Amino acid sequence: MRLERFELPDMRDDEILAEVMTDSLCMSTLKAVDNGADHKKVPDDVATHPVILGHEFCGRILKVGAAWKDKYQEGERFVIQPNIGDPRSYAPGYSFPYSGGDATKILFHAQVMKNGSLLPYAGKAWFEGSLVEPLSCVTGAFHTNYHLRNQYSHEHVMGIRKHGNMALLGATGPMGFLAIDLAIHGDKRPRHLVVTGHTQEKLDLTRRLYPEAEAAAYGVELHYVNTRDMDDFSAPLKALLPEGEGFDDVFVFVANKAMSTQAVRCLGKDGCLNFFAGPLDKEFSAEMNFFDVHYNTTHLVGNSGGNTDDMKEAISLIERGTVQANKIVSHIMGLDQVVDSTLQLRSLPAGKKVVYTHLDMPLYSMEEIMNGAMGPKLAALVEQHDGFWNADAEAYLLAHHKEY
């Protein structure tokens, strides 16, 4: 990985020139870095033909090629659906030399527009646009789950069970945060929600972001459970539910064999397990009770990213404020910090790290900003929003960026 300056080629008639304003760092990028050319989205010749990283980005259109004049306008804000339908699994932020979020200006090639992957965005802040893609992964996961209409029906009803029992296992990172937010505030909410983690500090942070009282106001009974010292957490978690019930929807956010096996044991009749975590090991496997598959009709699903409809739903959720995506931002930085920060993602505190691509600026946590590391004005703006990054703070930062 490296940061370099280069000139884009001239834009062709079937391309669009765009300016990236923000990108958010994703663990999937680090997985691509770890695997290199062995990653299915990274080209085999990446060593000699480098790509631009970053697939969770937001910006504005600068110039529209003649082929797209009737659909896109200069100055429009956009977010990008990185799953552009390429048969090679190629995607912006993984595969292309001139299209990725960790850049100032980029070129979108025709396939992005042909597949409807360049989407309009009208949110209040650039950084929230960079959180659309991760939120779409969660909306997609909630839609991927399914249940039978009744025990005598073969018809599948897609989506999590409304007023059911849901467990989010290992959900103390940014994707887990979004899942908790959507479970509490979405249109289809569970009756009981259990969130687990292995680190009390992370669980305490999660509880601060999504307190039990807030969930209760939306009709959701929320429990936080530290499973670090539990040999098998399935029974203690099921004990939090009404007697005799299991979980209708279980989401696994960590690629861990023991967690996956115990997650299956949490399921009730017609329960659905969503393996949300993306393992690096192509041979990753875990035990599953096939007696319950037969007699209790338990289901197993997985999904990697959201589709374009999920992206549109995520845009709407953020624009309407249904999901408070700003809660998951833990750090901000300039483009000069992307290389080091990406390589340190596994050791940095939980939360999304937002890149302001036009700034050279150190990596700052929200706590450091509140303590005055970027000056009293930004400290006050973050404090006014309960310690969360926000549109007012972003506007001030961009207006006064030369100070940093």
C-alpha positions in Angstrom: 0.0 0.0 0.0 1.2 3.5 -0.7 0.0 7.0 -1.2 1.0 8.6 -4.5 0.1 11.5 -6.8 -0.7 10.9 -10.5 -2.7 12.3 -13.3 -6.0 10.7 -14.4 -6.3 9.9 -18.1 -8.7 11.9 -20.2 -12.3 11.1 -19.6 -14.1 9.1 -22.3 -17.6 9.8 -23.5 -19.0 6.8 -21.6 -17.3 7.7 -18.3 -17.9 10.2 -15.5 -15.4 12.2 -13.6 -16.1 12.5 -9.9 -14.7 14.1 -6.8 -14.5 12.0 -3.6 -15.3 13.9 -0.4 -15.2 11.1 2.2 -14.5 7.4 2.4 -14.8 5.1 5.5 -12.3 2.4 6.1 -13.6 -1.2 6.0 -12.1 -4.4 7.3 -12.8 -5.9 3.9 -10.1 -3.7 2.5 -7.6 -5.1 5.0 -8.6 -8.6 4.0 -7.9 -7.6 0.4 -4.5 -6.3 1.4 -3.8 -9.5 3.3 -4.7 -11.7 0.4 -3.4 -9.6 -2.4 -3.9 -11.2 -5.8 -5.5 -14.3 -4.1 -8.5 -12.2 -3.2 -11.3 -12.7 -5.7 -11.9 -9.0 -6.2 -8.2 -8.1 -6.6 -6.7 -8.5 -10.1 -4.0 -11.1 -10.7 -1.7 -8.4 -12.0 -2.1 -5.9 -9.1 1.6 -5.9 -8.5 2.3 -4.2 -11.8 -1.1 -2.5 -12.3 -2.1 -1.1 -8.9 -5.7 -0.3 -7.9 -7.2 2.4 -5.7 -8.6 1.1 -2.5 -11.8 2.2 -0.6 -15.3 1.2 -1.5 -17.4 3.1 1.1 -17.3 6.6 -0.4 -19.4 9.6 -1.2 -18.8 12.6 -3.4 -20.0 14.8 -6.2 -20.0 14.5 -10.0 -17.6 16.9 -11.8 -18.1 16.0 -15.4 -20.5 13.8 -17.3 -19.6 12.0 -20.5 -21.9 12.4 -23.5 -23.4 8.9 -23.1 -24.8 9.8 -19.7 -25.9 13.5 -20.1 -29.6 12.5 -19.9 -29.2 10.7 -16.6 -26.5 12.5 -14.5 -25.8 16.1 -13.9 -22.6 17.9 -12.8 -22.7 18.9 -9.2 -24.9 16.0 -8.1 -24.0 14.2 -4.9 -23.6 10.4 -5.1 -22.8 7.2 -3.2 -21.5 4.1 -4.9 -22.8 0.5 -4.9 -19.5 -1.3 -5.2 -21.1 -4.6 -6.3 -21.4 -3.5 -9.9 -22.3 -6.9 -11.4 -18.9 -7.6 -12.9 -18.6 -11.3 -13.9 -15.1 -11.3 -12.5 -16.4 -10.0 -9.1 -14.4 -6.8 -9.7 -15.6 -3.7 -7.8 -14.6 -0.1 -7.2 -12.2 0.1 -4.3 -10.7 -3.4 -5.1 -10.1 -3.8 -8.8 -9.7 -0.6 -10.8 -6.8 1.8 -11.3 -8.9 5.0 -11.4 -11.9 4.1 -9.3 -11.8 3.9 -5.5 -12.7 5.9 -2.4 -9.2 6.7 -1.1 -8.6 9.4 -3.7 -9.4 13.0 -4.5 -10.8 12.5 -8.0 -11.7 9.3 -9.9 -13.2 8.0 -13.1 -16.3 5.8 -13.2 -16.3 3.5 -16.2 -19.5 2.7 -18.1 -20.3 -0.6 -16.3 -20.9 1.4 -13.0 -23.6 3.5 -14.7 -25.1 0.6 -16.8 -25.7 -1.4 -13.7 -27.3 1.5 -11.8 -24.5 1.5 -9.2 -24.0 5.3 -9.1 -26.8 6.4 -6.8 -28.1 9.9 -5.9 -27.6 11.0 -2.3 -29.2 14.0 -0.5 -28.0 13.5 3.0 -26.9 16.4 5.3 -23.3 15.3 5.5 -20.7 13.7 3.3 -19.5 11.3 5.9 -23.0 9.8 6.3 -22.9 9.0 2.6 -19.8 6.9 3.3 -21.8 4.9 5.8 -24.5 3.9 3.3 -22.6 0.9 1.9 -22.0 -0.7 5.4 -25.6 -0.1 6.3 -26.7 -1.7 3.1 -24.9 -4.8 4.1 -27.0 -4.9 7.3 -30.3 -4.2 5.5 -29.4 -6.9 3.0 -28.7 -9.4 5.8 -32.0 -8.6 7.5 -33.8 -9.3 4.2 -31.8 -12.5 3.5 -33.1 -14.3 6.5 -36.3 -16.3 6.0 -39.0 -18.3 7.8 -41.9 -20.5 6.9 -45.3 -18.9 6.7 -46.5 -21.7 9.1 -45.5 -25.2 10.0 -47.6 -26.7 7.3 -46.5 -24.3 4.6 -43.5 -24.6 2.2 -43.7 -20.9 1.5 -40.8 -18.8 2.6 -41.4 -15.4 4.1 -38.3 -13.3 3.6 -36.8 -11.2 6.3 -36.3 -11.3 10.0 -39.4 -12.3 12.1 -41.3 -9.3 13.3 -41.8 -9.3 17.1 -39.6 -12.4 17.2 -36.4 -13.2 19.1 -33.1 -12.0 17.7 -29.5 -12.5 18.8 -26.6 -10.5 17.4 -23.4 -12.4 18.4 -20.1 -10.5 18.5 -21.9 -7.3 17.6 -19.6 -4.8 19.3 -18.0 -3.4 16.1 -19.4 -0.9 13.6 -21.4 -3.5 11.6 -22.9 -4.8 14.8 -23.7 -1.2 15.8 -25.7 -0.7 12.6 -27.5 -4.0 13.1 -28.6 -3.0 16.6 -29.7 0.4 15.4 -31.8 -1.1 12.6 -33.2 -3.8 14.9 -34.4 -1.1 17.3 -35.6 1.6 14.8 -36.5 -0.3 11.7 -40.0 -1.1 10.4 -39.6 -4.8 11.3 -38.5 -5.0 15.0 -37.9 -8.0 17.2 -39.6 -8.4 20.5 -36.4 -9.6 22.3 -32.9 -8.6 21.2 -29.7 -10.0 22.8 -26.3 -8.6 21.9 -23.1 -10.4 22.9 -19.4 -9.5 23.1 -16.2 -10.8 24.6 -14.8 -7.5 25.9 -16.6 -5.6 28.6 -15.2 -2.3 27.5 -16.7 -2.7 24.0 -20.0 -3.9 25.5 -20.1 -0.8 27.7 -19.6 1.4 24.6 -22.3 -0.4 22.8 -24.7 0.0 25.7 -23.9 3.8 25.7 -24.7 4.0 22.0 -27.9 1.9 22.3 -29.2 1.9 25.8 -31.9 -0.6 27.0 -34.3 2.3 27.7 -34.2 3.5 24.2 -34.9 0.0 22.8 -37.8 -0.3 25.3 -39.3 2.9 23.9 -39.6 1.1 20.6 -41.0 -2.1 22.1 -37.8 -4.0 22.1 -36.5 -5.8 25.2 -32.7 -5.5 24.9 -30.0 -7.5 26.8 -26.2 -7.2 26.7 -24.2 -10.3 27.6 -20.5 -10.8 28.0 -19.8 -14.4 26.8 -16.0 -14.4 27.5 -16.2 -16.9 30.4 -19.0 -19.1 29.0 -18.0 -22.5 27.6 -21.4 -22.6 25.8 -23.5 -19.4 25.7 -26.5 -21.0 24.0 -28.4 -22.0 27.1 -27.8 -18.7 29.0 -29.0 -16.7 26.0 -32.1 -18.8 25.6 -32.8 -18.4 29.3 -33.4 -14.7 28.6 -36.4 -15.6 26.4 -39.9 -16.8 27.5 -39.7 -20.4 28.6 -39.4 -22.9 25.9 -38.5 -20.4 23.1 -35.4 -20.2 21.0 -34.2 -17.5 18.7 -35.9 -16.8 15.4 -32.9 -14.9 14.0 -29.3 -15.2 14.9 -26.5 -13.2 13.3 -22.9 -14.2 13.7 -20.5 -11.2 13.3 -17.2 -13.1 14.1 -15.7 -15.9 12.0 -15.2 -18.2 15.0 -15.9 -21.9 14.9 -17.0 -22.2 18.5 -19.3 -19.2 18.2 -20.8 -20.5 15.0 -21.6 -23.9 16.5 -23.1 -22.4 19.6 -25.1 -20.0 17.5 -26.9 -22.9 15.8 -27.8 -24.2 19.3 -29.5 -20.9 20.0 -32.1 -21.3 17.2 -35.7 -22.2 18.0 -38.1 -24.0 15.6 -37.9 -22.4 12.1 -35.0 -20.3 13.3 -32.6 -18.8 10.8 -28.8 -18.4 11.3 -27.1 -15.6 9.3 -23.4 -16.1 9.0 -22.6 -12.4 8.5 -18.8 -12.6 9.2 -16.5 -13.0 6.2 -13.7 -15.5 7.0 -10.3 -15.4 5.4 -9.9 -19.2 5.6 -11.5 -20.8 2.5 -11.8 -24.0 4.5 -13.6 -22.4 7.5 -16.2 -24.8 8.9 -18.2 -25.5 12.0 -20.5 -28.2 13.3 -24.3 -27.9 12.8 -27.0 -30.0 14.2 -28.7 -31.6 11.3 -31.3 -33.3 13.5 -32.7 -29.7 14.0 -32.5 -29.0 10.3 -34.8 -31.9 9.7 -37.2 -31.8 12.7 -37.0 -28.1 13.7 -36.7 -26.7 10.2 -33.7 -24.5 11.1 -32.1 -22.5 8.3 -28.6 -21.3 7.5 -27.9 -18.3 5.2 -25.2 -15.8 4.5 -24.7 -12.7 2.5 -21.7 -10.6 1.4 -22.7 -7.0 0.9 -26.1 -5.5 -0.1 -27.6 -5.2 -3.5 -28.6 -2.0 -5.1 -32.1 -2.1 -3.5 -30.4 -2.5 -0.2 -28.3 0.6 -1.0 -31.4 2.6 -1.8 -33.0 1.6 1.4 -29.9 2.5 3.4 -29.8 5.9 1.7 -33.4 6.5 2.8 -32.7 5.3 6.3 -29.9 7.8 6.7 -31.5 10.7 4.9 -34.6 10.3 7.1 -32.6 9.9 10.3 -34.2 6.5 11.0 -30.7 5.0 11.6 -28.3 7.4 13.4 -25.2 6.3 11.4 -23.1 9.1 13.0 -23.0 7.1 16.2 -20.6 4.5 14.7 -17.9 7.1 13.7 -15.0 6.7 16.1 -12.2 8.6 14.2 -11.6 11.1 11.4 -8.5 11.5 9.3 -6.9 12.9 6.2 -6.0 11.0 3.1 -2.3 10.9 4.3 -3.3 8.6 7.2 -5.1 5.9 5.1 -2.2 3.5 4.6 -1.2 3.3 8.3 -4.8 3.3 9.6 -5.9 0.6 7.3 -3.0 -1.7 8.3 -3.9 -1.0 12.0 -7.7 -1.6 11.7 -7.6 -4.8 13.8 -5.9 -3.0 16.7 -7.8 0.4 16.6 -10.8 0.9 18.8 -14.2 -0.2 17.5 -16.1 2.2 15.2 -15.8 3.6 11.7 -12.8 5.6 10.6 -13.8 8.4 8.2 -11.4 9.8 5.6 -11.6 13.3 4.4 -9.8 12.8 1.1 -8.9 16.5 0.5 -7.2 17.0 3.9 -3.8 16.2 5.3 -4.8 15.6 8.9 -3.8 13.2 11.7 -6.0 10.5 12.9 -8.3 11.9 15.7 -10.7 10.0 17.9 -13.9 11.6 19.0 -12.6 11.7 22.5 -9.5 13.6 21.4 -11.6 16.1 19.5 -13.8 16.6 22.6 -10.7 17.2 24.6 -9.7 20.0 22.3 -7.1 18.4 20.0 -8.6 20.2 17.0 -9.6 23.4 18.8 -12.4 24.6 21.0 -15.0 25.1 18.2 -14.9 21.5 17.0 -14.8 20.3 20.6 -18.0 22.2 21.3 -19.7 21.0 18.1 -19.0 17.4 19.0 -20.0 17.9 22.6 -23.3 19.5 21.5 -24.1 16.2 19.7 -23.5 13.9 22.7 -19.9 13.2 21.6 -20.8 12.1 18.1 -19.4 13.3 14.8 -22.1 15.4 13.0 -22.9 17.5 10.0 -22.2 20.8 11.8 -18.7 19.6 12.8 -18.0 18.4 9.3 -19.0 21.7 7.8 -16.8 23.6 10.2 -13.9 21.2 9.5 -14.1 21.6 5.7 -14.5 25.4 5.9 -11.4 25.7 8.1 -9.3 22.8 6.9 -6.2 24.8 6.4 -5.9 25.2 10.1 -5.3 21.5 10.4 
